[in-house]
Amino acid sequence: MNNLTEVSEIDFYHNGWPPGFRTWTLKAFYNNKEICCVNNSESNNYLKYVKFIQELKKKEFKLRECDRVRLKSGEKGFMDSTFLKFANRGHLCEIASYAGYSKDDLDNMKNRNNDYQNEFAENTGLERNEFEEVLKVW
């Protein structure tokens, strides 16, 4: 993903329904122009986050590290990365499939080189330290 352009700004907000029933909208901008909007309902916000990353990738853009951290920080109640430790194999398979990876790809992840692992982490919105934690579950 090194060949992708970083967005210059993001915005995210929900429709106001109570937690568990909210539909979040994630938007990315480049030079004050909206380049991507993801606002469909997903079973959880991490899936929406990965879908956002993939939609940006299709348009040859990617999130900045500060955007990834912000989206996972718990700000506005969108997502809290501390819940990643509760992810099970089923969750990981579903998240990986949104990013174009198969169960076989995941089963062999520990044997892959660092470049492949880093690409996987970026495609699934994980920082390297988060990826290392996920590998422990796998």
DSSP file (Angstrom, degrees, kcal/mol; ACC not computed):
  #  RESIDUE AA STRUCTURE BP1 BP2  ACC     N-H-->O    O-->H-N    N-H-->O    O-->H-N    TCO  KAPPA ALPHA  PHI   PSI    X-CA   Y-CA   Z-CA
    1    1 A M    >         0   0    0      0, 0.0     3,-1.5     0, 0.0   118,-0.0   0.000 360.0 360.0 360.0  10.2    0.0    0.0    0.0
    2    2 A N  T 3   +     0   0    0      1,-0.3     0, 0.0     3,-0.0     0, 0.0   0.755 360.0  60.0 -66.1 -23.4    3.1    2.2   -0.2
    3    3 A N  T 3  S+     0   0    0      2,-0.1    -1,-0.3    58,-0.1     2,-0.2   0.434  86.9  99.0 -85.6   1.5    1.9    3.4   -3.7
    4    4 A L  S <  S-     0   0    0     -3,-1.5     2,-0.4    57,-0.1    57,-0.2  -0.607  74.8-120.0 -90.9 150.5   -1.3    4.9   -2.3
    5    5 A T  E     -a   61   0A   0     55,-2.1    57,-2.1    -2,-0.2     2,-0.2  -0.708  27.4-121.2 -87.5 135.3   -1.9    8.5   -1.4
    6    6 A E  E     -a   62   0A   0     -2,-0.4    57,-0.2    55,-0.2    -1,-0.0  -0.530  26.7-115.7 -75.2 141.6   -2.8    9.4    2.1
    7    7 A V        -     0   0    0     55,-2.3    23,-0.2    -2,-0.2     3,-0.1  -0.280  13.3-141.6 -66.7 162.0   -6.1   11.2    2.7
    8    8 A S  S    S+     0   0    0     21,-2.7     2,-0.3     1,-0.3    22,-0.2   0.619  76.0   2.3-101.9 -15.6   -5.8   14.7    4.1
    9    9 A E  E     -B   29   0B   0     20,-1.4    20,-2.8     2,-0.0    -1,-0.3  -0.979  57.6-159.0-164.1 153.0   -8.9   14.5    6.5
   10   10 A I  E     -B   28   0B   0     -2,-0.3     2,-0.3    18,-0.2    18,-0.2  -0.926   3.5-168.6-131.1 162.0  -11.6   12.2    7.7
   11   11 A D  E     -B   27   0B   0     16,-2.1    16,-3.0    -2,-0.3     2,-0.3  -0.983   5.5-178.4-144.0 148.2  -15.0   12.6    9.3
   12   12 A F  E     +B   26   0B   0     -2,-0.3     2,-0.3    14,-0.2    14,-0.2  -0.983  11.1 151.6-150.8 139.5  -17.2   10.1   11.0
   13   13 A Y  E     -B   25   0B   0     12,-1.8    12,-3.3    -2,-0.3     2,-0.2  -0.966  27.9-129.0-158.8 165.2  -20.7   10.4   12.5
   14   14 A H  E     -B   24   0B   0     -2,-0.3    10,-0.2    10,-0.2     8,-0.1  -0.719  28.8-107.5-122.0 172.6  -23.8    8.3   13.2
   15   15 A N        -     0   0    0      8,-1.0     9,-0.1    -2,-0.2     7,-0.0   0.413  58.5-107.5 -83.0   2.1  -27.5    8.6   12.7
   16   16 A G  S    S+     0   0    0      1,-0.3     6,-0.1     7,-0.1    -1,-0.1   0.330  71.6 138.0  94.3  -8.9  -28.3    9.2   16.3
   17   17 A W        -     0   0    0      4,-0.2    -1,-0.3     1,-0.1     5,-0.2  -0.223  66.0 -82.0 -64.0 163.0  -29.9    5.9   17.2
   18   18 A P    >   -     0   0    0      0, 0.0     3,-2.3     0, 0.0     4,-0.4  -0.260  64.1 -74.7 -63.3 155.6  -28.9    4.2   20.5
   19   19 A P  T 3  S+     0   0    0      0, 0.0    58,-0.0     0, 0.0     0, 0.0  -0.183 123.9  32.6 -49.6 140.4  -25.7    2.2   20.6
   20   20 A G  T 3  S+     0   0    0     -3,-0.1    -3,-0.0     2,-0.1     0, 0.0   0.126 119.1  55.8  94.3 -19.5  -26.1   -1.1   18.8
   21   21 A F  S <  S+     0   0    0     -3,-2.3    -4,-0.2    -4,-0.1     2,-0.1   0.300  79.8 116.7-122.9   4.4  -28.6    0.4   16.3
   22   22 A R        -     0   0    0     -4,-0.4     2,-0.6    -5,-0.2    -2,-0.1  -0.449  52.6-148.7 -77.3 146.1  -26.5    3.2   14.9
   23   23 A T        -     0   0    0     -2,-0.1    -8,-1.0    18,-0.1     2,-0.2  -0.975  20.2-150.4-112.3 118.8  -25.4    3.4   11.3
   24   24 A W  E     -B   14   0B   0     -2,-0.6     2,-0.5   -10,-0.2   -10,-0.2  -0.593   5.3-151.0 -90.0 147.5  -22.1    5.2   11.0
   25   25 A T  E     -B   13   0B   0    -12,-3.3   -12,-1.8    -2,-0.2     2,-0.5  -0.982   9.9-166.5-115.8 127.3  -20.9    7.2    8.1
   26   26 A L  E     -BC  12  38B   0     12,-2.7    12,-2.6    -2,-0.5     2,-0.4  -0.964   9.6-177.0-114.8 128.4  -17.2    7.3    7.4
   27   27 A K  E     -BC  11  37B   0    -16,-3.0   -16,-2.1    -2,-0.5     2,-0.4  -0.952  10.4-162.0-127.4 145.7  -15.9   10.0    5.0
   28   28 A A  E     -BC  10  36B   0      8,-2.3     7,-2.8    -2,-0.4     8,-1.4  -0.962   8.5-165.3-125.8 146.2  -12.4   10.7    3.6
   29   29 A F  E     -BC   9  34B   0    -20,-2.8   -21,-2.7    -2,-0.4   -20,-1.4  -0.927  11.6-165.2-129.8 151.2  -11.2   13.9    2.0
   30   30 A Y  E >  S- C   0  33B   0      3,-2.5     3,-1.5    -2,-0.3   -23,-0.1  -0.968  83.9 -12.3-136.2 121.6   -8.2   14.9   -0.1
   31   31 A N  T 3  S-     0   0    0     -2,-0.4     3,-0.1     1,-0.3    -1,-0.1   0.918 129.7 -55.0  51.5  47.5   -7.6   18.6   -0.6
   32   32 A N  T 3  S+     0   0    0      1,-0.2     2,-0.5   -23,-0.0    -1,-0.3   0.550 115.0 117.1  66.5  10.5  -11.0   19.5    0.9
   33   33 A K  E <  S-C   30   0B   0     -3,-1.5    -3,-2.5     2,-0.0     2,-0.3  -0.931  70.4-120.1-110.5 129.6  -12.7   17.2   -1.7
   34   34 A E  E     +C   29   0B   0     -2,-0.5    -5,-0.3    -5,-0.2     3,-0.1  -0.500  36.2 169.6 -66.9 127.1  -14.7   14.2   -0.5
   35   35 A I  E     +     0   0B   0     -7,-2.8     2,-0.3     1,-0.3    -6,-0.2   0.578  61.2  19.5-113.6 -16.6  -13.2   11.1   -2.1
   36   36 A C  E     -C   28   0B   0     -8,-1.4    -8,-2.3     2,-0.0     2,-0.4  -0.977  52.2-178.5-158.1 140.1  -14.9    8.3   -0.2
   37   37 A C  E     -C   27   0B   0     -2,-0.3     2,-0.5   -10,-0.2   -10,-0.2  -0.969   1.9-176.0-141.7 124.9  -18.0    7.7    1.8
   38   38 A V  E     +C   26   0B   0    -12,-2.6   -12,-2.7    -2,-0.4    14,-0.1  -0.980  21.8 146.8-120.1 118.1  -19.1    4.5    3.5
   39   39 A N        +     0   0    0     -2,-0.5     2,-0.1   -14,-0.2    -1,-0.1   0.220  27.7 120.0-138.9  16.1  -22.5    4.6    5.2
   40   40 A N        -     0   0    0      1,-0.1     2,-0.3     8,-0.1   -16,-0.2  -0.471  69.3 -99.0 -80.8 158.1  -24.0    1.1    4.8
   41   41 A S        -     0   0    0     -2,-0.1     2,-0.3   -18,-0.1    -1,-0.1  -0.558  41.5-176.6 -78.2 137.7  -24.9   -0.9    7.9
   42   42 A E        -     0   0    0     -2,-0.3     3,-0.1     1,-0.0     4,-0.0  -0.870  39.8-111.1-127.5 163.1  -22.5   -3.7    9.0
   43   43 A S  S    S+     0   0    0     -2,-0.3     2,-0.3     1,-0.1    -1,-0.0   0.760 101.5   6.2 -70.0 -22.8  -22.8   -6.2   11.8
   44   44 A N  S  > S-     0   0    0      1,-0.1     4,-1.3    -3,-0.0     3,-0.3  -0.985  74.6-113.5-153.8 162.8  -20.0   -4.4   13.6
   45   45 A N  H  > S+     0   0    0     -2,-0.3     4,-2.3     1,-0.2     5,-0.1   0.757 110.1  62.7 -72.2 -25.0  -18.0   -1.2   13.3
   46   46 A Y  H  > S+     0   0    0      2,-0.2     4,-2.4     1,-0.2    -1,-0.2   0.909 102.9  51.2 -66.9 -38.1  -14.7   -3.0   12.7
   47   47 A L  H  > S+     0   0    0     -3,-0.3     4,-2.6     2,-0.2    -2,-0.2   0.907 109.8  49.6 -62.4 -40.4  -16.1   -4.4    9.5
   48   48 A K  H  X S+     0   0    0     -4,-1.3     4,-2.5     2,-0.2    -2,-0.2   0.913 109.4  52.7 -63.1 -41.2  -17.2   -1.0    8.4
   49   49 A Y  H  X S+     0   0    0     -4,-2.3     4,-2.1     2,-0.2    -2,-0.2   0.921 111.2  45.4 -59.3 -46.8  -13.7    0.3    9.2
   50   50 A V  H  X S+     0   0    0     -4,-2.4     4,-2.4     2,-0.2    -1,-0.2   0.894 111.4  52.8 -66.9 -39.5  -12.1   -2.4    7.0
   51   51 A K  H  X S+     0   0    0     -4,-2.6     4,-2.6     2,-0.2    -2,-0.2   0.909 107.9  52.1 -60.5 -40.9  -14.6   -1.7    4.3
   52   52 A F  H  X S+     0   0    0     -4,-2.5     4,-2.4     2,-0.2    -2,-0.2   0.926 109.1  49.6 -59.2 -47.1  -13.7    1.9    4.4
   53   53 A I  H  X S+     0   0    0     -4,-2.1     4,-2.2     1,-0.2    -2,-0.2   0.906 112.6  47.6 -58.8 -43.3  -10.0    1.0    4.0
   54   54 A Q  H  X S+     0   0    0     -4,-2.4     4,-2.0     2,-0.2    -2,-0.2   0.876 110.2  51.1 -69.7 -37.7  -10.8   -1.2    1.0
   55   55 A E  H  X S+     0   0    0     -4,-2.6     4,-0.9     2,-0.2    -1,-0.2   0.898 111.3  48.9 -65.9 -39.3  -13.0    1.5   -0.6
   56   56 A L  H ><>S+     0   0    0     -4,-2.4     5,-2.6    -5,-0.2     3,-0.7   0.918 108.2  54.4 -63.0 -42.9  -10.2    4.0   -0.2
   57   57 A K  H ><5S+     0   0    0     -4,-2.2     3,-2.0     1,-0.3    -2,-0.2   0.893 102.2  56.9 -59.5 -41.0   -7.7    1.5   -1.7
   58   58 A K  H 3<5S+     0   0    0     -4,-2.0    -1,-0.3     1,-0.3    -2,-0.2   0.807 109.0  47.2 -58.9 -28.8   -9.9    1.1   -4.8
   59   59 A K  T <<5S-     0   0    0     -4,-0.9    -1,-0.3    -3,-0.7    -2,-0.2   0.262 123.8-107.7 -97.4  11.1   -9.6    4.8   -5.3
   60   60 A E  T < 5S+     0   0    0     -3,-2.0   -55,-2.1     1,-0.3     2,-0.3   0.823  82.8 113.8  66.9  35.6   -5.8    4.7   -4.7
   61   61 A F  E   < -a    5   0A   0     -5,-2.6     2,-0.3   -57,-0.2    -1,-0.3  -0.859  42.4-169.1-127.0 164.3   -5.9    6.3   -1.2
   62   62 A K  E     -a    6   0A   0    -57,-2.1   -55,-2.3    -2,-0.3     2,-0.1  -0.975  28.9 -97.8-147.9 160.9   -5.2    5.1    2.3
   63   63 A L        -     0   0    0     -2,-0.3     2,-0.1   -57,-0.2   -55,-0.0  -0.458  36.4-119.1 -74.9 149.7   -5.7    6.4    5.8
   64   64 A R     >  -     0   0    0     -2,-0.1     4,-2.1     1,-0.1     3,-0.5  -0.482  29.8-108.5 -77.7 160.5   -2.9    8.1    7.7
   65   65 A E  H  > S+     0   0    0      1,-0.2     4,-2.6     2,-0.2     5,-0.2   0.907 121.3  55.9 -57.5 -41.3   -1.7    6.5   10.9
   66   66 A C  H  > S+     0   0    0      1,-0.2     4,-2.1     2,-0.2    -1,-0.2   0.830 106.7  50.8 -63.1 -30.8   -3.4    9.3   12.9
   67   67 A D  H  > S+     0   0    0     -3,-0.5     4,-2.7     2,-0.2    -1,-0.2   0.911 110.1  48.6 -71.0 -43.2   -6.7    8.5   11.2
   68   68 A R  H  X S+     0   0    0     -4,-2.1     4,-1.6     2,-0.2    -2,-0.2   0.933 114.1  46.4 -61.4 -45.6   -6.5    4.8   12.0
   69   69 A V  H  < S+     0   0    0     -4,-2.6     4,-0.5     1,-0.2    -1,-0.2   0.917 112.7  50.5 -62.9 -43.7   -5.6    5.6   15.6
   70   70 A R  H ><>S+     0   0    0     -4,-2.1     3,-1.2    -5,-0.2     5,-0.6   0.922 108.9  50.2 -62.2 -45.6   -8.4    8.1   15.8
   71   71 A L  H 3<5S+     0   0    0     -4,-2.7     3,-0.4     1,-0.3     8,-0.3   0.828 116.5  42.2 -63.8 -30.8  -11.1    5.8   14.4
   72   72 A K  T 3<5S+     0   0    0     -4,-1.6     9,-2.8    -5,-0.2    -1,-0.3   0.394  93.2  87.1 -94.2   2.5  -10.0    3.1   16.9
   73   73 A S  B < 5S-D   80   0C   0     -3,-1.2    -1,-0.2    -4,-0.5     7,-0.2   0.636 102.9-110.0 -79.6 -14.7   -9.7    5.4   19.9
   74   74 A G  T > 5 +     0   0    0      5,-1.3     3,-2.3    -3,-0.4     6,-0.1   0.357  62.9 157.8  96.0  -4.5  -13.3    5.3   21.1
   75   75 A E  G > <S+     0   0    0     -5,-0.6     3,-1.7     1,-0.3     4,-0.3  -0.312  73.8   0.5 -57.0 133.5  -13.8    8.9   19.9
   76   76 A K  G 3  S-     0   0    0      1,-0.3    -1,-0.3     2,-0.1   -62,-0.1   0.489 121.6 -81.2  64.0   5.1  -17.5    9.6   19.3
   77   77 A G  G <  S+     0   0    0     -3,-2.3    -1,-0.3     2,-0.2    -2,-0.2   0.640  97.2 127.8  80.5  14.2  -18.2    6.0   20.4
   78   78 A F  S <  S-     0   0    0     -3,-1.7     2,-0.3     1,-0.3   -33,-0.2   0.977  76.6 -21.5 -69.5 -55.0  -17.3    4.5   17.0
   79   79 A M        -     0   0    0     -8,-0.3    -5,-1.3    -4,-0.3     2,-0.5  -0.991  48.1-151.4-157.9 146.4  -14.8    1.8   18.0
   80   80 A D  B >   -D   73   0C   0     -2,-0.3     3,-2.1    -7,-0.2    -7,-0.2  -0.971  10.9-152.1-124.9 115.2  -12.5    1.1   20.9
   81   81 A S  G >  S+     0   0    0     -9,-2.8     3,-1.9    -2,-0.5     4,-0.3   0.674  88.4  77.7 -62.9 -17.0   -9.4   -0.9   20.0
   82   82 A T  G >  S+     0   0    0      1,-0.3     3,-0.7   -10,-0.2    -1,-0.3   0.741  85.4  64.3 -65.1 -18.7   -9.2   -2.4   23.5
   83   83 A F  G X  S+     0   0    0     -3,-2.1     3,-1.9     1,-0.2    -1,-0.3   0.615  78.3  84.8 -77.6 -11.0  -12.0   -4.8   22.3
   84   84 A L  G X  S+     0   0    0     -3,-1.9     3,-2.0     1,-0.3    -1,-0.2   0.836  78.3  66.4 -57.9 -32.3   -9.7   -6.3   19.7
   85   85 A K  G <  S+     0   0    0     -3,-0.7    -1,-0.3    -4,-0.3    -2,-0.1   0.689  96.3  56.7 -65.0 -15.9   -8.4   -8.7   22.4
   86   86 A F  G <  S+     0   0    0     -3,-1.9    -1,-0.3    -4,-0.1    -2,-0.2   0.441  79.4 118.8 -93.4  -0.3  -11.8  -10.3   22.5
   87   87 A A    <   -     0   0    0     -3,-2.0     2,-0.2    -4,-0.2    -3,-0.0  -0.438  48.6-159.3 -67.9 135.9  -11.8  -11.1   18.8
   88   88 A N     >  -     0   0    0     -2,-0.1     4,-2.4     1,-0.0     5,-0.2  -0.502  36.7 -88.8-106.2-179.5  -12.0  -14.8   18.1
   89   89 A R  H  > S+     0   0    0      1,-0.2     4,-2.6     2,-0.2     5,-0.2   0.873 126.2  54.3 -59.0 -38.6  -11.1  -16.8   15.0
   90   90 A G  H  > S+     0   0    0      2,-0.2     4,-2.2     1,-0.2    -1,-0.2   0.923 109.2  47.4 -62.6 -44.4  -14.5  -16.3   13.4
   91   91 A H  H  > S+     0   0    0      1,-0.2     4,-2.7     2,-0.2     5,-0.2   0.932 112.4  49.9 -60.4 -45.7  -14.2  -12.5   13.8
   92   92 A L  H  X S+     0   0    0     -4,-2.4     4,-2.7     1,-0.2    -2,-0.2   0.888 109.5  50.8 -63.3 -39.7  -10.7  -12.5   12.3
   93   93 A C  H  X S+     0   0    0     -4,-2.6     4,-2.2     2,-0.2    -1,-0.2   0.916 112.1  47.3 -63.4 -42.6  -11.8  -14.6    9.3
   94   94 A E  H  X S+     0   0    0     -4,-2.2     4,-1.5     2,-0.2    -2,-0.2   0.921 113.5  47.1 -65.9 -43.8  -14.7  -12.3    8.6
   95   95 A I  H  X S+     0   0    0     -4,-2.7     4,-0.9     1,-0.2     3,-0.3   0.933 113.3  48.9 -62.1 -46.3  -12.5   -9.2    8.9
   96   96 A A  H ><>S+     0   0    0     -4,-2.7     5,-2.7     1,-0.2     3,-0.7   0.872 106.2  56.8 -62.9 -37.5   -9.8  -10.7    6.7
   97   97 A S  H ><5S+     0   0    0     -4,-2.2     3,-1.3     1,-0.3    -1,-0.2   0.854 100.6  57.8 -64.9 -33.1  -12.4  -11.7    4.1
   98   98 A Y  H 3<5S+     0   0    0     -4,-1.5    -1,-0.3    -3,-0.3    -2,-0.2   0.798 108.5  47.7 -62.9 -27.7  -13.5   -8.1    3.8
   99   99 A A  T <<5S-     0   0    0     -4,-0.9    -1,-0.3    -3,-0.7    -2,-0.2   0.327 127.8 -99.2 -97.3   6.5   -9.9   -7.3    2.9
  100  100 A G  T < 5S+     0   0    0     -3,-1.3     2,-0.3     1,-0.3    -3,-0.2   0.655  79.5 130.6  90.2  16.3   -9.7  -10.1    0.4
  101  101 A Y      < -     0   0    0     -5,-2.7    -1,-0.3    -8,-0.1     2,-0.2  -0.778  44.7-141.3-104.9 149.9   -7.9  -12.7    2.4
  102  102 A S     >  -     0   0    0     -2,-0.3     4,-1.8     1,-0.1     5,-0.1  -0.507  29.9-105.2 -99.6 170.7   -8.9  -16.4    2.8
  103  103 A K  H  > S+     0   0    0      1,-0.2     4,-2.8     2,-0.2     5,-0.2   0.876 123.3  56.3 -61.9 -37.4   -8.9  -18.6    5.9
  104  104 A D  H  > S+     0   0    0      2,-0.2     4,-1.6     1,-0.2    -1,-0.2   0.898 103.1  54.0 -61.8 -39.9   -5.9  -20.4    4.3
  105  105 A D  H  4 S+     0   0    0      1,-0.2    -1,-0.2     2,-0.2    -2,-0.2   0.922 112.2  44.8 -58.2 -43.0   -4.1  -17.0    4.2
  106  106 A L  H >< S+     0   0    0     -4,-1.8     3,-1.4     1,-0.2     4,-0.4   0.900 108.0  56.5 -68.5 -40.9   -4.7  -16.6    7.9
  107  107 A D  H 3< S+     0   0    0     -4,-2.8     3,-0.2     1,-0.3    -1,-0.2   0.808 114.6  39.9 -60.8 -28.9   -3.7  -20.2    8.7
  108  108 A N  T >< S+     0   0    0     -4,-1.6     3,-1.2    -5,-0.2     4,-0.5   0.319  84.9 105.4-100.1   6.5   -0.3  -19.5    7.1
  109  109 A M  G X  S+     0   0    0     -3,-1.4     3,-1.4     1,-0.3    -1,-0.2   0.864  73.9  56.8 -59.7 -40.6    0.1  -16.0    8.4
  110  110 A K  G 3  S+     0   0    0     -4,-0.4    -1,-0.3     1,-0.3    -2,-0.1   0.775 108.3  49.5 -64.0 -24.2    2.7  -16.8   11.0
  111  111 A N  G <  S+     0   0    0     -3,-1.2    -1,-0.3    -4,-0.1    -2,-0.2   0.487  91.3 102.1 -92.3  -4.2    4.9  -18.3    8.3
  112  112 A R  S <  S-     0   0    0     -3,-1.4    -3,-0.0    -4,-0.5     2,-0.0  -0.387  78.7-102.8 -79.0 157.2    4.7  -15.3    6.0
  113  113 A N     >  -     0   0    0      1,-0.1     4,-2.3    -2,-0.1     5,-0.2  -0.271  35.5-102.0 -74.5 167.6    7.5  -12.8    5.6
  114  114 A N  H  > S+     0   0    0      1,-0.2     4,-2.9     2,-0.2     5,-0.2   0.854 119.7  56.6 -61.1 -37.9    7.3   -9.4    7.3
  115  115 A D  H  > S+     0   0    0      2,-0.2     4,-2.2     1,-0.2    -1,-0.2   0.928 109.7  45.3 -60.9 -44.8    6.3   -7.5    4.1
  116  116 A Y  H  > S+     0   0    0      2,-0.2     4,-2.4     1,-0.2    -2,-0.2   0.923 114.3  48.9 -63.8 -44.4    3.3   -9.8    3.6
  117  117 A Q  H  X S+     0   0    0     -4,-2.3     4,-2.7     1,-0.2    -2,-0.2   0.897 111.0  49.8 -63.1 -41.2    2.3   -9.5    7.3
  118  118 A N  H  X S+     0   0    0     -4,-2.9     4,-2.5     2,-0.2    -1,-0.2   0.896 110.3  50.3 -65.2 -39.5    2.6   -5.7    7.2
  119  119 A E  H  X S+     0   0    0     -4,-2.2     4,-2.5    -5,-0.2    -2,-0.2   0.915 111.3  48.9 -63.8 -43.1    0.5   -5.5    4.0
  120  120 A F  H  X S+     0   0    0     -4,-2.4     4,-1.6     2,-0.2     6,-0.2   0.939 110.9  50.5 -59.7 -48.0   -2.2   -7.7    5.8
  121  121 A A  H  <>S+     0   0    0     -4,-2.7     5,-2.9     1,-0.2     3,-0.3   0.926 112.7  45.8 -58.5 -46.2   -2.1   -5.5    8.9
  122  122 A E  H ><5S+     0   0    0     -4,-2.5     3,-1.1     1,-0.2    -1,-0.2   0.901 111.1  52.5 -65.8 -39.9   -2.5   -2.3    6.8
  123  123 A N  H 3<5S+     0   0    0     -4,-2.5    -1,-0.2     1,-0.2    -2,-0.2   0.759 114.6  42.6 -67.3 -24.2   -5.3   -3.9    4.7
  124  124 A T  T 3<5S-     0   0    0     -4,-1.6    -1,-0.2    -3,-0.3    -2,-0.2   0.284 116.9-110.8-106.0   9.4   -7.2   -4.8    7.9
  125  125 A G  T < 5 +     0   0    0     -3,-1.1     2,-0.3    -4,-0.3    -3,-0.2   0.696  69.8 139.2  75.7  19.7   -6.6   -1.5    9.7
  126  126 A L      < -     0   0    0     -5,-2.9    -1,-0.2    -6,-0.2     2,-0.2  -0.760  48.8-135.4 -98.7 142.4   -4.2   -2.9   12.3
  127  127 A E     >  -     0   0    0     -2,-0.3     4,-2.6     1,-0.1     3,-0.3  -0.536  38.3-101.9 -81.2 162.7   -1.0   -1.3   13.6
  128  128 A R  H  > S+     0   0    0      1,-0.2     4,-2.3     2,-0.2     5,-0.2   0.889 123.0  51.1 -58.4 -41.9    1.9   -3.7   13.9
  129  129 A N  H  > S+     0   0    0      1,-0.2     4,-1.5     2,-0.2    -1,-0.2   0.881 111.6  48.2 -63.9 -36.8    1.6   -4.1   17.6
  130  130 A E  H  > S+     0   0    0     -3,-0.3     4,-2.2     2,-0.2    -2,-0.2   0.900 109.5  53.2 -67.4 -40.5   -2.2   -4.9   17.2
  131  131 A F  H  X S+     0   0    0     -4,-2.6     4,-2.4     1,-0.2    -2,-0.2   0.906 105.4  53.9 -60.0 -42.5   -1.3   -7.4   14.5
  132  132 A E  H  X S+     0   0    0     -4,-2.3     4,-1.1     1,-0.2    -1,-0.2   0.882 108.7  49.7 -60.4 -38.5    1.2   -9.1   16.9
  133  133 A E  H  X S+     0   0    0     -4,-1.5     4,-0.9     1,-0.2     3,-0.3   0.897 109.5  51.0 -66.0 -40.9   -1.6   -9.5   19.4
  134  134 A V  H >X S+     0   0    0     -4,-2.2     4,-1.6     1,-0.2     3,-0.7   0.884 104.0  58.3 -64.2 -38.8   -4.0  -10.9   16.8
  135  135 A L  H 3< S+     0   0    0     -4,-2.4    -1,-0.2     1,-0.2    -2,-0.2   0.832  98.4  60.3 -60.3 -32.2   -1.3  -13.5   15.8
  136  136 A K  H 3< S+     0   0    0     -4,-1.1    -1,-0.2    -3,-0.3    -2,-0.2   0.863 105.1  48.4 -63.7 -34.7   -1.2  -14.7   19.4
  137  137 A V  H <<        0   0    0     -4,-0.9    -1,-0.2    -3,-0.7    -2,-0.2   0.860 360.0 360.0 -70.9 -36.4   -4.9  -15.6   19.0
  138  138 A W     <        0   0    0     -4,-1.6    -1,-0.2   -50,-0.1    -2,-0.2   0.489 360.0 360.0 -74.7 360.0   -4.3  -17.4   15.7
